[in-house]
Amino acid sequence: MLEYLKNNIWLIIFILWGLPLTYYRSKFRKIVYQTESWTINIKPLFFKEIKALFGNMYPENKAYKKFRNFYLFYLAVYVLLFLFYLQFN
């Protein structure tokens, strides 16, 4: 069992870290596109989402800014995990 975990540690880490990604992305898109519809999750609307992620689309909305910063941190950790994987695998 330990050998299996050792051989598949990166896969396990990426799965565990990636599980909440769909929830966070859905929540962020709902804030950006100002909707509560579930269909926002399947629409390919990326430009406004990227602009909101790296810019300040709603400066007065504190919930947007707080969640944007959290989402940026979450995605940055994802990138760091991938870089560590490339370096150490």
Phi, psi and omega in degrees: 000316179294325178295320177297315178297318180297319181287335185241024185298320181294320177298317180296316180297314180295322178294313181297318181287331184275345182304314182280000183302317181296322178294313181295318179294319178298315180296318180295316179296324178295324177291314184295312183270002176049060178215159174247007182287139178289340183292345178297336182287339183251356179277137180273062179257097188253329188299311180294324179295315178294319178299319179288329181289319183257358178241202179228079187292321181235082186298333182275343185274103182291326178296320178297312182296318180295315181288325177300315179295319177297315182295320176298317177298314180301314180291325177296320177296322177300315179296317178298318176301317180295319178295319176297320177300314180296324182286318190256002180259000000 
